[in-house]
Amino acid sequence: MNQVVNICSAEQIDSYLLRLKFDDGKEQIIDFKGFLMRSPHPDIRAYLDSAKFSDYRIEYGELVWGDYELCFPMIDLYMNRLEHGTYIESAA
């Protein structure tokens, strides 16, 4: 049986570090800085501004910024896995 998990609280504990608590009791401390710094997209890099990054909220159990301009798949937050390594750039 698959269980739906939601974020029930988020606390900023450092510049880009958030403590997330999930409704199943799990907690994760997630560092978003590396993800933001490595992104080539200017709309994502804009969240390196500390005031903009701090303006997150929990909506319907998800962590979001702005009008969903920045959000992450729940499984990635739950597993503390924002980056997935390299991707196949071309098929043979």
PDB file with one MODEL, atoms N, CA, C and O in Angstrom:
MODEL        1
ATOM      1  N   MET A   1       0.837  -1.194   0.000  1.00  0.00           N
ATOM      2  CA  MET A   1       0.000   0.000   0.000  1.00  0.00           C
ATOM      3  C   MET A   1       0.874   1.247   0.000  1.00  0.00           C
ATOM      4  O   MET A   1       1.757   1.379   0.847  1.00  0.00           O
ATOM      5  N   ASN A   2       0.644   2.152  -0.925  1.00  0.00           N
ATOM      6  CA  ASN A   2       1.383   3.405  -0.978  1.00  0.00           C
ATOM      7  C   ASN A   2       0.740   4.420  -0.051  1.00  0.00           C
ATOM      8  O   ASN A   2      -0.484   4.541   0.013  1.00  0.00           O
ATOM      9  N   GLN A   3       1.583   5.142   0.663  1.00  0.00           N
ATOM     10  CA  GLN A   3       1.107   6.152   1.589  1.00  0.00           C
ATOM     11  C   GLN A   3       1.475   7.531   1.061  1.00  0.00           C
ATOM     12  O   GLN A   3       2.600   7.743   0.609  1.00  0.00           O
ATOM     13  N   VAL A   4       0.539   8.466   1.113  1.00  0.00           N
ATOM     14  CA  VAL A   4       0.815   9.839   0.726  1.00  0.00           C
ATOM     15  C   VAL A   4       1.461  10.530   1.922  1.00  0.00           C
ATOM     16  O   VAL A   4       0.938  10.479   3.035  1.00  0.00           O
ATOM     17  N   VAL A   5       2.593  11.171   1.686  1.00  0.00           N
ATOM     18  CA  VAL A   5       3.318  11.872   2.740  1.00  0.00           C
ATOM     19  C   VAL A   5       3.292  13.352   2.414  1.00  0.00           C
ATOM     20  O   VAL A   5       3.461  13.756   1.264  1.00  0.00           O
ATOM     21  N   ASN A   6       3.077  14.158   3.451  1.00  0.00           N
ATOM     22  CA  ASN A   6       3.058  15.615   3.302  1.00  0.00           C
ATOM     23  C   ASN A   6       4.063  16.241   4.246  1.00  0.00           C
ATOM     24  O   ASN A   6       4.444  15.645   5.254  1.00  0.00           O
ATOM     25  N   ILE A   7       4.485  17.440   3.915  1.00  0.00           N
ATOM     26  CA  ILE A   7       5.316  18.226   4.812  1.00  0.00           C
ATOM     27  C   ILE A   7       4.373  18.924   5.788  1.00  0.00           C
ATOM     28  O   ILE A   7       3.401  19.560   5.379  1.00  0.00           O
ATOM     29  N   CYS A   8       4.668  18.800   7.077  1.00  0.00           N
ATOM     30  CA  CYS A   8       3.811  19.465   8.054  1.00  0.00           C
ATOM     31  C   CYS A   8       4.473  20.703   8.647  1.00  0.00           C
ATOM     32  O   CYS A   8       3.779  21.555   9.201  1.00  0.00           O
ATOM     33  N   SER A   9       5.819  20.828   8.544  1.00  0.00           N
ATOM     34  CA  SER A   9       6.470  22.063   8.976  1.00  0.00           C
ATOM     35  C   SER A   9       7.819  22.211   8.287  1.00  0.00           C
ATOM     36  O   SER A   9       8.448  21.232   7.886  1.00  0.00           O
ATOM     37  N   ALA A  10       8.240  23.458   8.163  1.00  0.00           N
ATOM     38  CA  ALA A  10       9.544  23.788   7.592  1.00  0.00           C
ATOM     39  C   ALA A  10      10.127  24.931   8.409  1.00  0.00           C
ATOM     40  O   ALA A  10       9.445  25.910   8.715  1.00  0.00           O
ATOM     41  N   GLU A  11      11.397  24.787   8.756  1.00  0.00           N
ATOM     42  CA  GLU A  11      12.072  25.806   9.553  1.00  0.00           C
ATOM     43  C   GLU A  11      13.415  26.109   8.910  1.00  0.00           C
ATOM     44  O   GLU A  11      14.192  25.195   8.633  1.00  0.00           O
ATOM     45  N   GLN A  12      13.693  27.374   8.672  1.00  0.00           N
ATOM     46  CA  GLN A  12      14.983  27.762   8.113  1.00  0.00           C
ATOM     47  C   GLN A  12      15.985  27.805   9.255  1.00  0.00           C
ATOM     48  O   GLN A  12      15.799  28.546  10.221  1.00  0.00           O
ATOM     49  N   ILE A  13      17.055  27.007   9.146  1.00  0.00           N
ATOM     50  CA  ILE A  13      18.043  26.948  10.215  1.00  0.00           C
ATOM     51  C   ILE A  13      19.389  27.558   9.815  1.00  0.00           C
ATOM     52  O   ILE A  13      20.284  27.688  10.651  1.00  0.00           O
ATOM     53  N   ASP A  14      19.532  27.923   8.565  1.00  0.00           N
ATOM     54  CA  ASP A  14      20.711  28.628   8.060  1.00  0.00           C
ATOM     55  C   ASP A  14      20.331  29.215   6.706  1.00  0.00           C
ATOM     56  O   ASP A  14      19.191  29.065   6.269  1.00  0.00           O
ATOM     57  N   SER A  15      21.255  29.870   6.048  1.00  0.00           N
ATOM     58  CA  SER A  15      20.960  30.599   4.815  1.00  0.00           C
ATOM     59  C   SER A  15      20.098  29.810   3.830  1.00  0.00           C
ATOM     60  O   SER A  15      19.049  30.293   3.404  1.00  0.00           O
ATOM     61  N   TYR A  16      20.528  28.607   3.467  1.00  0.00           N
ATOM     62  CA  TYR A  16      19.800  27.799   2.483  1.00  0.00           C
ATOM     63  C   TYR A  16      19.455  26.420   3.045  1.00  0.00           C
ATOM     64  O   TYR A  16      19.213  25.473   2.296  1.00  0.00           O
ATOM     65  N   LEU A  17      19.438  26.325   4.362  1.00  0.00           N
ATOM     66  CA  LEU A  17      19.223  25.061   5.051  1.00  0.00           C
ATOM     67  C   LEU A  17      17.849  25.069   5.708  1.00  0.00           C
ATOM     68  O   LEU A  17      17.541  25.933   6.529  1.00  0.00           O
ATOM     69  N   LEU A  18      17.026  24.085   5.330  1.00  0.00           N
ATOM     70  CA  LEU A  18      15.684  23.971   5.904  1.00  0.00           C
ATOM     71  C   LEU A  18      15.530  22.626   6.607  1.00  0.00           C
ATOM     72  O   LEU A  18      15.982  21.593   6.114  1.00  0.00           O
ATOM     73  N   ARG A  19      14.889  22.662   7.757  1.00  0.00           N
ATOM     74  CA  ARG A  19      14.498  21.435   8.451  1.00  0.00           C
ATOM     75  C   ARG A  19      13.046  21.168   8.088  1.00  0.00           C
ATOM     76  O   ARG A  19      12.161  21.959   8.415  1.00  0.00           O
ATOM     77  N   LEU A  20      12.806  20.060   7.417  1.00  0.00           N
ATOM     78  CA  LEU A  20      11.454  19.689   7.029  1.00  0.00           C
ATOM     79  C   LEU A  20      10.983  18.549   7.915  1.00  0.00           C
ATOM     80  O   LEU A  20      11.725  17.601   8.170  1.00  0.00           O
ATOM     81  N   LYS A  21       9.745  18.647   8.382  1.00  0.00           N
ATOM     82  CA  LYS A  21       9.120  17.573   9.142  1.00  0.00           C
ATOM     83  C   LYS A  21       7.943  17.066   8.328  1.00  0.00           C
ATOM     84  O   LYS A  21       7.106  17.835   7.855  1.00  0.00           O
ATOM     85  N   PHE A  22       7.904  15.749   8.179  1.00  0.00           N
ATOM     86  CA  PHE A  22       6.862  15.098   7.401  1.00  0.00           C
ATOM     87  C   PHE A  22       5.821  14.502   8.340  1.00  0.00           C
ATOM     88  O   PHE A  22       6.107  14.212   9.501  1.00  0.00           O
ATOM     89  N   ASP A  23       4.621  14.327   7.826  1.00  0.00           N
ATOM     90  CA  ASP A  23       3.527  13.872   8.679  1.00  0.00           C
ATOM     91  C   ASP A  23       3.630  12.409   9.111  1.00  0.00           C
ATOM     92  O   ASP A  23       2.805  11.935   9.893  1.00  0.00           O
ATOM     93  N   ASP A  24       4.641  11.691   8.606  1.00  0.00           N
ATOM     94  CA  ASP A  24       4.867  10.322   9.085  1.00  0.00           C
ATOM     95  C   ASP A  24       5.949  10.278  10.169  1.00  0.00           C
ATOM     96  O   ASP A  24       6.350   9.201  10.610  1.00  0.00           O
ATOM     97  N   GLY A  25       6.420  11.469  10.600  1.00  0.00           N
ATOM     98  CA  GLY A  25       7.417  11.560  11.660  1.00  0.00           C
ATOM     99  C   GLY A  25       8.846  11.737  11.179  1.00  0.00           C
ATOM    100  O   GLY A  25       9.721  12.057  11.983  1.00  0.00           O
ATOM    101  N   LYS A  26       9.109  11.542   9.905  1.00  0.00           N
ATOM    102  CA  LYS A  26      10.463  11.696   9.371  1.00  0.00           C
ATOM    103  C   LYS A  26      10.843  13.174   9.321  1.00  0.00           C
ATOM    104  O   LYS A  26      10.000  14.035   9.069  1.00  0.00           O
ATOM    105  N   GLU A  27      12.131  13.458   9.564  1.00  0.00           N
ATOM    106  CA  GLU A  27      12.679  14.810   9.440  1.00  0.00           C
ATOM    107  C   GLU A  27      13.884  14.756   8.511  1.00  0.00           C
ATOM    108  O   GLU A  27      14.633  13.779   8.488  1.00  0.00           O
ATOM    109  N   GLN A  28      14.049  15.821   7.753  1.00  0.00           N
ATOM    110  CA  GLN A  28      15.219  15.975   6.891  1.00  0.00           C
ATOM    111  C   GLN A  28      15.733  17.399   7.034  1.00  0.00           C
ATOM    112  O   GLN A  28      14.951  18.346   7.113  1.00  0.00           O
ATOM    113  N   ILE A  29      17.049  17.543   7.065  1.00  0.00           N
ATOM    114  CA  ILE A  29      17.683  18.861   6.957  1.00  0.00           C
ATOM    115  C   ILE A  29      18.264  18.911   5.556  1.00  0.00           C
ATOM    116  O   ILE A  29      19.146  18.127   5.204  1.00  0.00           O
ATOM    117  N   ILE A  30      17.763  19.835   4.770  1.00  0.00           N
ATOM    118  CA  ILE A  30      18.119  19.889   3.348  1.00  0.00           C
ATOM    119  C   ILE A  30      18.855  21.191   3.050  1.00  0.00           C
ATOM    120  O   ILE A  30      18.402  22.278   3.410  1.00  0.00           O
ATOM    121  N   ASP A  31      19.993  21.058   2.388  1.00  0.00           N
ATOM    122  CA  ASP A  31      20.791  22.200   1.960  1.00  0.00           C
ATOM    123  C   ASP A  31      20.491  22.464   0.482  1.00  0.00           C
ATOM    124  O   ASP A  31      20.845  21.660  -0.381  1.00  0.00           O
ATOM    125  N   PHE A  32      19.845  23.576   0.200  1.00  0.00           N
ATOM    126  CA  PHE A  32      19.436  23.925  -1.155  1.00  0.00           C
ATOM    127  C   PHE A  32      20.511  24.708  -1.915  1.00  0.00           C
ATOM    128  O   PHE A  32      20.380  24.914  -3.122  1.00  0.00           O
ATOM    129  N   LYS A  33      21.559  25.140  -1.236  1.00  0.00           N
ATOM    130  CA  LYS A  33      22.545  26.044  -1.848  1.00  0.00           C
ATOM    131  C   LYS A  33      23.205  25.440  -3.087  1.00  0.00           C
ATOM    132  O   LYS A  33      23.282  26.095  -4.127  1.00  0.00           O
ATOM    133  N   GLY A  34      23.678  24.206  -2.986  1.00  0.00           N
ATOM    134  CA  GLY A  34      24.347  23.585  -4.130  1.00  0.00           C
ATOM    135  C   GLY A  34      23.444  23.501  -5.347  1.00  0.00           C
ATOM    136  O   GLY A  34      23.868  23.796  -6.464  1.00  0.00           O
ATOM    137  N   PHE A  35      22.202  23.100  -5.131  1.00  0.00           N
ATOM    138  CA  PHE A  35      21.241  23.018  -6.230  1.00  0.00           C
ATOM    139  C   PHE A  35      21.057  24.385  -6.884  1.00  0.00           C
ATOM    140  O   PHE A  35      21.081  24.503  -8.109  1.00  0.00           O
ATOM    141  N   LEU A  36      20.871  25.420  -6.057  1.00  0.00           N
ATOM    142  CA  LEU A  36      20.641  26.764  -6.587  1.00  0.00           C
ATOM    143  C   LEU A  36      21.870  27.288  -7.321  1.00  0.00           C
ATOM    144  O   LEU A  36      21.745  27.908  -8.378  1.00  0.00           O
ATOM    145  N   MET A  37      23.049  27.045  -6.771  1.00  0.00           N
ATOM    146  CA  MET A  37      24.276  27.554  -7.394  1.00  0.00           C
ATOM    147  C   MET A  37      24.598  26.851  -8.709  1.00  0.00           C
ATOM    148  O   MET A  37      25.136  27.472  -9.625  1.00  0.00           O
ATOM    149  N   ARG A  38      24.276  25.571  -8.812  1.00  0.00           N
ATOM    150  CA  ARG A  38      24.593  24.826 -10.037  1.00  0.00           C
ATOM    151  C   ARG A  38      23.553  25.002 -11.137  1.00  0.00           C
ATOM    152  O   ARG A  38      23.788  24.614 -12.281  1.00  0.00           O
ATOM    153  N   SER A  39      22.430  25.573 -10.807  1.00  0.00           N
ATOM    154  CA  SER A  39      21.397  25.730 -11.827  1.00  0.00           C
ATOM    155  C   SER A  39      21.811  26.788 -12.852  1.00  0.00           C
ATOM    156  O   SER A  39      22.243  27.878 -12.478  1.00  0.00           O
ATOM    157  N   PRO A  40      21.684  26.471 -14.135  1.00  0.00           N
ATOM    158  CA  PRO A  40      21.978  27.472 -15.156  1.00  0.00           C
ATOM    159  C   PRO A  40      20.805  28.430 -15.398  1.00  0.00           C
ATOM    160  O   PRO A  40      20.958  29.442 -16.081  1.00  0.00           O
ATOM    161  N   HIS A  41      19.640  28.109 -14.838  1.00  0.00           N
ATOM    162  CA  HIS A  41      18.435  28.894 -15.109  1.00  0.00           C
ATOM    163  C   HIS A  41      18.371  30.127 -14.202  1.00  0.00           C
ATOM    164  O   HIS A  41      18.396  29.984 -12.979  1.00  0.00           O
ATOM    165  N   PRO A  42      18.289  31.329 -14.769  1.00  0.00           N
ATOM    166  CA  PRO A  42      18.284  32.553 -13.953  1.00  0.00           C
ATOM    167  C   PRO A  42      17.094  32.657 -12.999  1.00  0.00           C
ATOM    168  O   PRO A  42      17.220  33.269 -11.938  1.00  0.00           O
ATOM    169  N   ASP A  43      15.950  32.081 -13.344  1.00  0.00           N
ATOM    170  CA  ASP A  43      14.802  32.141 -12.441  1.00  0.00           C
ATOM    171  C   ASP A  43      15.028  31.302 -11.188  1.00  0.00           C
ATOM    172  O   ASP A  43      14.523  31.635 -10.116  1.00  0.00           O
ATOM    173  N   ILE A  44      15.774  30.233 -11.318  1.00  0.00           N
ATOM    174  CA  ILE A  44      16.115  29.417 -10.149  1.00  0.00           C
ATOM    175  C   ILE A  44      17.246  30.069  -9.366  1.00  0.00           C
ATOM    176  O   ILE A  44      17.199  30.124  -8.137  1.00  0.00           O
ATOM    177  N   ARG A  45      18.253  30.560 -10.064  1.00  0.00           N
ATOM    178  CA  ARG A  45      19.381  31.226  -9.398  1.00  0.00           C
ATOM    179  C   ARG A  45      18.930  32.473  -8.642  1.00  0.00           C
ATOM    180  O   ARG A  45      19.613  32.914  -7.718  1.00  0.00           O
ATOM    181  N   ALA A  46      17.803  33.037  -9.018  1.00  0.00           N
ATOM    182  CA  ALA A  46      17.276  34.217  -8.309  1.00  0.00           C
ATOM    183  C   ALA A  46      17.014  33.909  -6.837  1.00  0.00           C
ATOM    184  O   ALA A  46      16.998  34.818  -6.007  1.00  0.00           O
ATOM    185  N   TYR A  47      16.806  32.621  -6.505  1.00  0.00           N
ATOM    186  CA  TYR A  47      16.551  32.233  -5.118  1.00  0.00           C
ATOM    187  C   TYR A  47      17.824  32.178  -4.285  1.00  0.00           C
ATOM    188  O   TYR A  47      17.766  31.835  -3.104  1.00  0.00           O
ATOM    189  N   LEU A  48      18.969  32.508  -4.870  1.00  0.00           N
ATOM    190  CA  LEU A  48      20.178  32.718  -4.084  1.00  0.00           C
ATOM    191  C   LEU A  48      20.074  34.005  -3.274  1.00  0.00           C
ATOM    192  O   LEU A  48      20.812  34.194  -2.307  1.00  0.00           O
ATOM    193  N   ASP A  49      19.164  34.885  -3.665  1.00  0.00           N
ATOM    194  CA  ASP A  49      18.867  36.066  -2.852  1.00  0.00           C
ATOM    195  C   ASP A  49      18.232  35.570  -1.556  1.00  0.00           C
ATOM    196  O   ASP A  49      17.189  34.917  -1.586  1.00  0.00           O
ATOM    197  N   SER A  50      18.852  35.877  -0.424  1.00  0.00           N
ATOM    198  CA  SER A  50      18.408  35.302   0.854  1.00  0.00           C
ATOM    199  C   SER A  50      16.967  35.676   1.202  1.00  0.00           C
ATOM    200  O   SER A  50      16.235  34.857   1.757  1.00  0.00           O
ATOM    201  N   ALA A  51      16.554  36.899   0.884  1.00  0.00           N
ATOM    202  CA  ALA A  51      15.176  37.305   1.185  1.00  0.00           C
ATOM    203  C   ALA A  51      14.183  36.515   0.342  1.00  0.00           C
ATOM    204  O   ALA A  51      13.127  36.111   0.829  1.00  0.00           O
ATOM    205  N   LYS A  52      14.526  36.299  -0.919  1.00  0.00           N
ATOM    206  CA  LYS A  52      13.636  35.536  -1.798  1.00  0.00           C
ATOM    207  C   LYS A  52      13.579  34.071  -1.366  1.00  0.00           C
ATOM    208  O   LYS A  52      12.505  33.469  -1.365  1.00  0.00           O
ATOM    209  N   PHE A  53      14.723  33.493  -0.999  1.00  0.00           N
ATOM    210  CA  PHE A  53      14.740  32.110  -0.548  1.00  0.00           C
ATOM    211  C   PHE A  53      13.926  31.936   0.735  1.00  0.00           C
ATOM    212  O   PHE A  53      13.236  30.931   0.904  1.00  0.00           O
ATOM    213  N   SER A  54      14.007  32.901   1.623  1.00  0.00           N
ATOM    214  CA  SER A  54      13.307  32.818   2.912  1.00  0.00           C
ATOM    215  C   SER A  54      11.798  32.921   2.790  1.00  0.00           C
ATOM    216  O   SER A  54      11.078  32.673   3.757  1.00  0.00           O
ATOM    217  N   ASP A  55      11.314  33.284   1.616  1.00  0.00           N
ATOM    218  CA  ASP A  55       9.876  33.486   1.423  1.00  0.00           C
ATOM    219  C   ASP A  55       9.200  32.207   0.914  1.00  0.00           C
ATOM    220  O   ASP A  55       8.448  32.240  -0.060  1.00  0.00           O
ATOM    221  N   TYR A  56       9.476  31.092   1.578  1.00  0.00           N
ATOM    222  CA  TYR A  56       8.855  29.806   1.225  1.00  0.00           C
ATOM    223  C   TYR A  56       7.583  29.623   2.059  1.00  0.00           C
ATOM    224  O   TYR A  56       7.332  30.361   3.012  1.00  0.00           O
ATOM    225  N   ARG A  57       6.797  28.628   1.676  1.00  0.00           N
ATOM    226  CA  ARG A  57       5.601  28.292   2.448  1.00  0.00           C
ATOM    227  C   ARG A  57       5.246  26.838   2.177  1.00  0.00           C
ATOM    228  O   ARG A  57       5.721  26.222   1.223  1.00  0.00           O
ATOM    229  N   ILE A  58       4.406  26.321   3.038  1.00  0.00           N
ATOM    230  CA  ILE A  58       3.865  24.983   2.825  1.00  0.00           C
ATOM    231  C   ILE A  58       2.442  25.166   2.334  1.00  0.00           C
ATOM    232  O   ILE A  58       1.622  25.819   2.979  1.00  0.00           O
ATOM    233  N   GLU A  59       2.168  24.582   1.192  1.00  0.00           N
ATOM    234  CA  GLU A  59       0.834  24.675   0.598  1.00  0.00           C
ATOM    235  C   GLU A  59       0.400  23.278   0.183  1.00  0.00           C
ATOM    236  O   GLU A  59       1.064  22.623  -0.622  1.00  0.00           O
ATOM    237  N   TYR A  60      -0.710  22.830   0.733  1.00  0.00           N
ATOM    238  CA  TYR A  60      -1.226  21.481   0.456  1.00  0.00           C
ATOM    239  C   TYR A  60      -0.179  20.408   0.720  1.00  0.00           C
ATOM    240  O   TYR A  60      -0.087  19.420  -0.009  1.00  0.00           O
ATOM    241  N   GLY A  61       0.612  20.616   1.777  1.00  0.00           N
ATOM    242  CA  GLY A  61       1.615  19.632   2.164  1.00  0.00           C
ATOM    243  C   GLY A  61       2.896  19.680   1.365  1.00  0.00           C
ATOM    244  O   GLY A  61       3.763  18.828   1.557  1.00  0.00           O
ATOM    245  N   GLU A  62       3.048  20.645   0.477  1.00  0.00           N
ATOM    246  CA  GLU A  62       4.237  20.780  -0.358  1.00  0.00           C
ATOM    247  C   GLU A  62       4.981  22.064  -0.017  1.00  0.00           C
ATOM    248  O   GLU A  62       4.375  23.039   0.428  1.00  0.00           O
ATOM    249  N   LEU A  63       6.282  22.063  -0.224  1.00  0.00           N
ATOM    250  CA  LEU A  63       7.127  23.230  -0.017  1.00  0.00           C
ATOM    251  C   LEU A  63       7.210  23.998  -1.329  1.00  0.00           C
ATOM    252  O   LEU A  63       7.615  23.444  -2.351  1.00  0.00           O
ATOM    253  N   VAL A  64       6.829  25.273  -1.302  1.00  0.00           N
ATOM    254  CA  VAL A  64       6.816  26.059  -2.540  1.00  0.00           C
ATOM    255  C   VAL A  64       7.325  27.476  -2.286  1.00  0.00           C
ATOM    256  O   VAL A  64       7.305  27.984  -1.165  1.00  0.00           O
ATOM    257  N   TRP A  65       7.776  28.082  -3.364  1.00  0.00           N
ATOM    258  CA  TRP A  65       8.172  29.474  -3.376  1.00  0.00           C
ATOM    259  C   TRP A  65       7.392  30.170  -4.489  1.00  0.00           C
ATOM    260  O   TRP A  65       7.150  29.591  -5.548  1.00  0.00           O
ATOM    261  N   GLY A  66       7.006  31.406  -4.238  1.00  0.00           N
ATOM    262  CA  GLY A  66       6.289  32.183  -5.244  1.00  0.00           C
ATOM    263  C   GLY A  66       5.015  31.483  -5.680  1.00  0.00           C
ATOM    264  O   GLY A  66       4.338  30.845  -4.873  1.00  0.00           O
ATOM    265  N   ASP A  67       4.697  31.604  -6.946  1.00  0.00           N
ATOM    266  CA  ASP A  67       3.520  30.961  -7.529  1.00  0.00           C
ATOM    267  C   ASP A  67       3.967  29.621  -8.135  1.00  0.00           C
ATOM    268  O   ASP A  67       3.768  29.359  -9.321  1.00  0.00           O
ATOM    269  N   TYR A  68       4.567  28.792  -7.295  1.00  0.00           N
ATOM    270  CA  TYR A  68       5.151  27.512  -7.695  1.00  0.00           C
ATOM    271  C   TYR A  68       6.316  27.704  -8.671  1.00  0.00           C
ATOM    272  O   TYR A  68       6.592  26.833  -9.495  1.00  0.00           O
ATOM    273  N   GLU A  69       7.003  28.866  -8.569  1.00  0.00           N
ATOM    274  CA  GLU A  69       8.177  29.080  -9.420  1.00  0.00           C
ATOM    275  C   GLU A  69       9.313  28.152  -9.027  1.00  0.00           C
ATOM    276  O   GLU A  69      10.114  27.744  -9.867  1.00  0.00           O
ATOM    277  N   LEU A  70       9.375  27.822  -7.738  1.00  0.00           N
ATOM    278  CA  LEU A  70      10.370  26.873  -7.270  1.00  0.00           C
ATOM    279  C   LEU A  70       9.652  25.873  -6.374  1.00  0.00           C
ATOM    280  O   LEU A  70       9.044  26.248  -5.372  1.00  0.00           O
ATOM    281  N   CYS A  71       9.728  24.609  -6.741  1.00  0.00           N
ATOM    282  CA  CYS A  71       9.153  23.525  -5.938  1.00  0.00           C
ATOM    283  C   CYS A  71       9.899  22.251  -6.326  1.00  0.00           C
ATOM    284  O   CYS A  71      10.567  22.190  -7.359  1.00  0.00           O
ATOM    285  N   PHE A  72       9.770  21.263  -5.493  1.00  0.00           N
ATOM    286  CA  PHE A  72      10.508  20.024  -5.691  1.00  0.00           C
ATOM    287  C   PHE A  72       9.565  18.842  -5.559  1.00  0.00           C
ATOM    288  O   PHE A  72       8.588  18.916  -4.814  1.00  0.00           O
ATOM    289  N   PRO A  73       9.838  17.750  -6.271  1.00  0.00           N
ATOM    290  CA  PRO A  73       9.037  16.546  -6.072  1.00  0.00           C
ATOM    291  C   PRO A  73       9.142  16.091  -4.609  1.00  0.00           C
ATOM    292  O   PRO A  73      10.225  16.108  -4.024  1.00  0.00           O
ATOM    293  N   MET A  74       8.041  15.697  -4.043  1.00  0.00           N
ATOM    294  CA  MET A  74       8.009  15.302  -2.637  1.00  0.00           C
ATOM    295  C   MET A  74       9.012  14.196  -2.337  1.00  0.00           C
ATOM    296  O   MET A  74       9.665  14.233  -1.294  1.00  0.00           O
ATOM    297  N   ILE A  75       9.150  13.222  -3.216  1.00  0.00           N
ATOM    298  CA  ILE A  75      10.069  12.114  -2.962  1.00  0.00           C
ATOM    299  C   ILE A  75      11.503  12.607  -2.839  1.00  0.00           C
ATOM    300  O   ILE A  75      12.276  12.062  -2.051  1.00  0.00           O
ATOM    301  N   ASP A  76      11.872  13.633  -3.606  1.00  0.00           N
ATOM    302  CA  ASP A  76      13.230  14.171  -3.536  1.00  0.00           C
ATOM    303  C   ASP A  76      13.480  14.847  -2.191  1.00  0.00           C
ATOM    304  O   ASP A  76      14.563  14.711  -1.621  1.00  0.00           O
ATOM    305  N   LEU A  77      12.488  15.572  -1.682  1.00  0.00           N
ATOM    306  CA  LEU A  77      12.634  16.193  -0.364  1.00  0.00           C
ATOM    307  C   LEU A  77      12.648  15.129   0.726  1.00  0.00           C
ATOM    308  O   LEU A  77      13.455  15.200   1.653  1.00  0.00           O
ATOM    309  N   TYR A  78      11.777  14.163   0.624  1.00  0.00           N
ATOM    310  CA  TYR A  78      11.662  13.100   1.619  1.00  0.00           C
ATOM    311  C   TYR A  78      12.966  12.295   1.708  1.00  0.00           C
ATOM    312  O   TYR A  78      13.389  11.908   2.798  1.00  0.00           O
ATOM    313  N   MET A  79      13.592  12.051   0.565  1.00  0.00           N
ATOM    314  CA  MET A  79      14.836  11.285   0.523  1.00  0.00           C
ATOM    315  C   MET A  79      16.080  12.173   0.608  1.00  0.00           C
ATOM    316  O   MET A  79      17.204  11.670   0.620  1.00  0.00           O
ATOM    317  N   ASN A  80      15.876  13.502   0.667  1.00  0.00           N
ATOM    318  CA  ASN A  80      16.985  14.471   0.712  1.00  0.00           C
ATOM    319  C   ASN A  80      17.909  14.256  -0.483  1.00  0.00           C
ATOM    320  O   ASN A  80      19.117  14.071  -0.339  1.00  0.00           O
ATOM    321  N   ARG A  81      17.301  14.286  -1.661  1.00  0.00           N
ATOM    322  CA  ARG A  81      18.009  14.001  -2.906  1.00  0.00           C
ATOM    323  C   ARG A  81      17.579  15.023  -3.957  1.00  0.00           C
ATOM    324  O   ARG A  81      16.734  14.734  -4.804  1.00  0.00           O
ATOM    325  N   LEU A  82      18.168  16.221  -3.896  1.00  0.00           N
ATOM    326  CA  LEU A  82      17.776  17.274  -4.837  1.00  0.00           C
ATOM    327  C   LEU A  82      18.396  17.101  -6.206  1.00  0.00           C
ATOM    328  O   LEU A  82      17.818  17.515  -7.211  1.00  0.00           O
ATOM    329  N   GLU A  83      19.566  16.495  -6.251  1.00  0.00           N
ATOM    330  CA  GLU A  83      20.251  16.344  -7.532  1.00  0.00           C
ATOM    331  C   GLU A  83      20.403  14.869  -7.843  1.00  0.00           C
ATOM    332  O   GLU A  83      20.687  14.064  -6.955  1.00  0.00           O
ATOM    333  N   HIS A  84      20.217  14.521  -9.085  1.00  0.00           N
ATOM    334  CA  HIS A  84      20.181  13.122  -9.482  1.00  0.00           C
ATOM    335  C   HIS A  84      21.402  12.699 -10.277  1.00  0.00           C
ATOM    336  O   HIS A  84      21.370  11.650 -10.920  1.00  0.00           O
ATOM    337  N   GLY A  85      22.450  13.454 -10.258  1.00  0.00           N
ATOM    338  CA  GLY A  85      23.669  13.068 -10.981  1.00  0.00           C
ATOM    339  C   GLY A  85      23.586  13.426 -12.443  1.00  0.00           C
ATOM    340  O   GLY A  85      22.863  14.341 -12.838  1.00  0.00           O
ATOM    341  N   THR A  86      24.321  12.707 -13.225  1.00  0.00           N
ATOM    342  CA  THR A  86      24.391  13.010 -14.654  1.00  0.00           C
ATOM    343  C   THR A  86      23.246  12.348 -15.395  1.00  0.00           C
ATOM    344  O   THR A  86      22.690  11.346 -14.945  1.00  0.00           O
ATOM    345  N   TYR A  87      22.917  12.902 -16.496  1.00  0.00           N
ATOM    346  CA  TYR A  87      21.830  12.396 -17.339  1.00  0.00           C
ATOM    347  C   TYR A  87      22.411  11.996 -18.690  1.00  0.00           C
ATOM    348  O   TYR A  87      23.437  12.528 -19.114  1.00  0.00           O
ATOM    349  N   ILE A  88      21.774  11.089 -19.340  1.00  0.00           N
ATOM    350  CA  ILE A  88      22.174  10.702 -20.697  1.00  0.00           C
ATOM    351  C   ILE A  88      21.865  11.857 -21.625  1.00  0.00           C
ATOM    352  O   ILE A  88      20.722  12.306 -21.709  1.00  0.00           O
ATOM    353  N   GLU A  89      22.878  12.338 -22.319  1.00  0.00           N
ATOM    354  CA  GLU A  89      22.686  13.493 -23.184  1.00  0.00           C
ATOM    355  C   GLU A  89      22.220  13.105 -24.576  1.00  0.00           C
ATOM    356  O   GLU A  89      21.541  13.885 -25.244  1.00  0.00           O
ATOM    357  N   SER A  90      22.569  11.937 -25.007  1.00  0.00           N
ATOM    358  CA  SER A  90      22.131  11.524 -26.346  1.00  0.00           C
ATOM    359  C   SER A  90      22.009  10.004 -26.403  1.00  0.00           C
ATOM    360  O   SER A  90      22.670   9.278 -25.660  1.00  0.00           O
ATOM    361  N   ALA A  91      21.178   9.564 -27.270  1.00  0.00           N
ATOM    362  CA  ALA A  91      20.995   8.108 -27.448  1.00  0.00           C
ATOM    363  C   ALA A  91      21.803   7.666 -28.649  1.00  0.00           C
ATOM    364  O   ALA A  91      22.006   8.430 -29.592  1.00  0.00           O
ATOM    365  N   ALA A  92      22.253   6.445 -28.608  1.00  0.00           N
ATOM    366  CA  ALA A  92      23.068   5.917 -29.713  1.00  0.00           C
ATOM    367  C   ALA A  92      22.204   5.616 -30.919  1.00  0.00           C
ATOM    368  O   ALA A  92      22.712   5.164 -31.945  1.00  0.00           O
TER     369      ALA A  92
ENDMDL
END
